[in-house]
Amino acid sequence: MTGMERITACILSYNRKDDLRRTLEALRAIEGLRVLVIDNASTDGTREMLNAPPVPPVPPAPTAPSAPSVILLDENLGIAARNIFFEKVQTDFLLTLDDDSWPRSAEDVARMLRTMESDARIASVCASCVHPDTGVAETAGIERFASGGSAEHGYDVVNIAAGGSLLRMEAMRQTRGYGAEFFWGREENDLAFQLLQRGWRVVYDPGAVIWHTLSPAGRHVYRRLQYVTRNSLWLLWKYFPLAAALPVSLLFVFRRILPILKDPRRTGAVLRGIASGYAGMAARRRGVPGSRRFTLRESAALRGWFFKLLFE
């Protein structure tokens, strides 16, 4: 079995038909790679496109790539739909992608796999997510907040970019998956914390590239700002002792409010996010069965994530 045959590329789509078509075309060029698409109840024609028979290449390819497997959901489950991937994937590894992201080349996927296999404790390899036209990397600088590692062997981080990470299925099955309560934003940190608590490593490999166009379709900037603000506070309550969570939350709120002076349009989203973030404190402190909080010593070791939370 080749390296690519051990990987399933998994795409969560929602109302980005044209972006998804481009992503699927790029994946068809990677021989041996399996593809699974879950559509989150799109209404823009995505579902009809996915149900249509594939157009054969001209001239015909000697070995045509297999069509992607497709799951069409009747309602938008948000990020929790990615947990279905964990139930369905049978390969050793899962390449998680957005509907507007795809590998720069097969070699980039192969590099992620080599990094993964360099250490049996690695559960996730996050690639550099780069805009194909501007060259701007949304992941740039993550290594500044790493707790260890190197460019050659992967930096130890708390980042699992849904638009470009290779996941080890053995590790994923030990977790509860993405927290459905987050719906959109910070759910990748939630998954990373679960892995770290189970002794796995979460790494960033800047040498592997995933193209990510950050399509404007469906990107509600201020709605996302509200969710990310709320979910950042929820992560603090869920995973950290109050001695760490409370002071960091106050600094986080201060950092969130400051930009309102330059962009008053942020006001409603930020204030709603802060209000719901603190309102959800009791529920997040109760936790879920099988979960625990980091100790103060462990929290100190994760100070890089705190700094990234405050300064990104």
VOVEX-763173 format. One line per 4 residues: number of its first residue (from 1); for each residue y, x, z of C-alpha. Coordinates in pm, whole numbers, plus 50000, padded with zeros to 5 digits. Each point is the difference from the previous one (the first is absolute). Layout:
NUM = Y X Z; ...
//
This chain:
1 = 50000 50000 50000; 50339 50141 49897; 50300 50004 50230; 50167 49703 49829
5 = 49688 49787 50030; 50027 50035 50378; 50346 49836 49999; 50118 49643 49953
9 = 50367 49955 49912; 50124 49689 50180; 50319 49822 49898; 50171 49719 50188
13 = 50217 49802 49758; 50268 49737 50039; 50226 49870 49723; 50024 50324 49802
17 = 49801 49924 49689; 50154 50263 49774; 49988 50271 50266; 49636 49921 50073
21 = 49911 50015 49631; 50146 50352 49978; 49812 50109 50313; 49669 49868 49865
25 = 50055 50175 49667; 50056 50331 50181; 49685 49955 50210; 49790 49924 49691
29 = 50065 50358 49890; 49825 50144 50309; 49632 50014 49913; 49757 49882 50266
33 = 50264 49844 50228; 49918 49648 50117; 50286 49753 50033; 50037 49695 50224
37 = 50308 49773 49989; 50090 49739 50260; 50277 49763 49899; 50201 49847 50285
41 = 50048 49656 49837; 50243 50111 49727; 50188 49735 49803; 50141 50213 49715
45 = 49698 50004 49771; 49823 50291 50172; 49693 49791 50073; 49970 49886 49638
49 = 50035 50360 49881; 49724 50113 50235; 49771 49720 49879; 50057 50081 49632
53 = 49730 50208 49824; 50101 50367 49955; 50127 50108 49659; 49766 50266 49854
57 = 50163 50332 49903; 50070 50079 49634; 49814 50200 49888; 49716 49904 50240
61 = 49941 50251 50278; 49652 50162 50006; 49957 49883 50361; 50229 49712 50088
65 = 50113 49991 50364; 49869 49710 50202; 50235 49711 50065; 50154 49982 50348
69 = 49848 49770 50258; 50243 49727 50097; 50045 49780 50307; 50256 49719 49974
73 = 50130 49869 50332; 50129 49646 50045; 50271 50104 50245; 50213 50306 50063
77 = 49839 50180 50293; 50252 50283 49994; 49867 50344 50081; 49696 49849 50176
81 = 49853 49941 49654; 49930 50375 49988; 49736 49946 50269; 49791 49824 49736
85 = 49975 50335 49823; 49830 50143 50308; 49743 49719 49983; 49931 50032 49626
89 = 50013 50373 49918; 49659 50167 49982; 50110 50351 49898; 50064 50284 50246
93 = 50375 49998 49940; 50276 49750 49922; 50316 50089 49808; 50262 49753 50118
97 = 50271 49918 49746; 50283 49753 49952; 50030 49799 49681; 50280 50234 49891
101 = 49834 50334 50085; 49734 50213 49829; 49872 50361 50008; 50190 50254 49793
105 = 49663 50123 49873; 49631 50011 50084; 50060 50348 50140; 50234 49857 50264
109 = 49725 49766 50118; 49755 50291 49995; 50239 50205 50212; 50024 49721 50257
113 = 49621 49992 50013; 49980 50379 50048; 50248 49980 50286; 49800 49715 50153
117 = 49676 50195 49980; 50152 50319 50140; 49964 49850 50348; 49750 49731 50099
121 = 50253 49874 50257; 50254 49895 49736; 50015 49621 49960; 50301 49973 49769
125 = 50180 50217 49746; 50349 49880 49907; 50135 50133 49671; 50358 50066 49895
129 = 50125 49665 49874; 50249 50083 49724; 50208 49788 49762; 49878 50093 49648
133 = 50349 49982 49847; 50233 50138 50267; 49759 50243 50164; 50114 49879 50342
137 = 49717 50011 50257; 50006 49726 50262; 49767 50219 50207; 50227 50305 49984
141 = 50044 50172 50334; 49707 49839 50181; 49869 50345 50082; 50305 50058 50222
145 = 49854 49748 50243; 49643 50133 49988; 49820 50101 50316; 49810 50275 49817
149 = 49825 50096 49678; 50128 50159 49681; 50076 49928 49636; 49665 50153 49903
153 = 49783 49805 50242; 50215 49692 50066; 50269 49929 50259; 49902 49792 50304
157 = 50221 49691 49987; 49997 49626 50080; 50046 49889 49639; 49754 49801 49789
161 = 50205 49896 49698; 49847 49680 49863; 50130 50103 49659; 49813 50330 49991
165 = 49742 50104 50259; 49630 50086 49989; 49804 49845 50289; 49659 50091 50139
169 = 49802 49677 50033; 49792 50131 50290; 50320 50029 50202; 50151 49672 49883
173 = 49695 49806 50119; 50062 50130 50351; 50342 49831 50013; 50123 49641 50018
177 = 50171 50053 49665; 50363 49920 49929; 50163 49784 50267; 50050 49654 49849
181 = 50287 49934 50241; 50219 50256 49823; 49973 49823 49661; 50230 50252 49827
185 = 50116 50339 50124; 49869 50258 50251; 49644 49873 49963; 49905 50343 49867
189 = 50112 50161 50327; 49791 49742 50186; 49692 50111 49805; 50086 50367 50048
193 = 50030 49961 50378; 49657 49838 50013; 49852 50295 49813; 50173 50258 50216
197 = 49868 49831 50315; 49649 50034 49861; 50035 50373 49940; 50068 49991 49625
201 = 50269 50194 49816; 50263 49837 49778; 50148 50254 49758; 50263 50034 49729
205 = 49929 50211 49691; 50331 50067 49818; 49816 50158 49706; 49837 49673 49889
209 = 50231 49757 49820; 49990 49624 49964; 50262 49847 49774; 50178 49711 50172
213 = 50272 49812 49815; 50108 49792 50301; 50032 49702 49769; 50293 49774 50091
217 = 49782 49693 49941; 49945 49830 50333; 50180 50270 50199; 50220 49800 50236
221 = 50189 50288 50159; 50145 49821 50300; 49688 49796 50068; 49800 50322 50007
225 = 50262 50158 50227; 49947 49715 50245; 49621 50038 49996; 50007 50378 50036
229 = 50250 49980 50288; 49785 49746 50182; 49673 50177 49929; 50133 50338 50113
233 = 50067 49852 50343; 49663 49826 50001; 49825 50332 49938; 50176 50150 50300
237 = 49887 49717 50227; 49647 49997 49859; 49915 50371 50016; 50223 50179 50250
241 = 50060 49993 50375; 50328 49839 50101; 50129 50336 50126; 50002 50112 49636
245 = 50042 49669 49817; 50311 49873 50179; 50231 50300 49953; 49885 50048 49640
249 = 50059 49630 49930; 50359 50026 50124; 50066 50303 49782; 49838 49822 49706
253 = 50221 49693 50047; 50309 50222 50013; 49894 50173 49678; 49937 49663 49833
257 = 50339 49859 50096; 50209 50302 49893; 49958 49947 49621; 50137 49646 50036
261 = 50346 50157 50023; 49965 50115 49638; 49797 49706 49873; 50073 49676 50188
265 = 49743 49821 49782; 49731 50160 50217; 50124 49818 50311; 49787 49686 49988
269 = 49677 50180 49907; 50043 50269 50265; 50094 49761 50280; 49716 49761 49917
273 = 49758 50292 49989; 50119 50131 50337; 49985 49654 50159; 49647 49928 49880
277 = 49895 50356 50080; 50091 49961 50368; 49881 49638 50010; 49655 50118 49892
281 = 49980 50261 50275; 49774 49799 50234; 49754 49910 49725; 49977 50359 49878
285 = 49957 50133 50357; 49695 49776 50041; 49842 50185 49710; 49670 49905 49840
289 = 49637 50054 50111; 49892 50359 49950; 50354 50138 49977; 50176 50236 50234
293 = 50334 50173 50040; 50068 50368 49961; 50049 50192 50322; 50332 50169 50067
297 = 49844 50332 49901; 49873 49853 49672; 50337 49835 49943; 50172 50337 50036
301 = 49766 50143 49736; 50118 49723 49765; 50369 50080 50047; 50025 50078 49628
305 = 49937 49633 49926; 50269 49897 50250; 50251 50228 49827; 49902 49862 49660
309 = 50040 49645 50134; 50352 50082 50115; 50124 50200 49704; 49838 49859 49686
//
